[in-house]
Amino acid sequence: MIAFLRKNVMVIAGGTIQGIGMGLFLFPHAIPSGGAGGIAVLLNYFLGIDMGLALWIVNFSMLVVAAKYLGNRCALWTMCAITVTSFTITFCEQYYFPAVRNEWIDLVMGSIFLGTGIGLLLKEGVSNGGVGVIALIIAKRRNSLPGSALFWINCCIFVMTGFIISLELIVQALISQWISTKMVDIVYYYNYNQAYTLGWRKK
């Protein structure tokens, strides 16, 4: 029960933190937060769909992949995470309007929040949705950190998004991904490094 409650707290925290990074800092400047974010930006650009809803639609479509390769339990936790994230994004977009914004400061802050939230989810074995599902599958099969796979998958989507909307978005998205995936690996690695250290000390 304690483990279940702890996982609930971590998933909600991870979903909320990455939602703040997207809705509060990145999406107001149309900066894609990742592969799913890039597709959501395109849906918003072409169809005018609310960013929170667009992200939820993209992420929900990836649950089939999560259920097949990571199991139904992971799919359910992923659904919980992306729902929390989508609500957080919608809340930030509708109720928070800062008087002064700096695009590059928002880029850095949003990327830090985004990477921290994704890292919290991945270290719980929960995908953050979208292409995070694919990155988690690759990481589990190769027994490696998920940040690198996440970076390269997202880069391909960023290039497409940048050519359609704005070439400047490619540079901003790549910088955001570099920062956020570094944060993902820091949070993800810290979990295992701490567990190893504590286990060694107990011996």
PyMOL commands that set and color helices and strands:
alter all, ss='L'
color gray80, all
select helices_A, chain A and resi 2-29+35-47+51-61+63-70+72-95+103-122+132-142+147-164+167-202
alter helices_A, ss='H'
color red, helices_A
deselect
rebuild
show_as cartoon
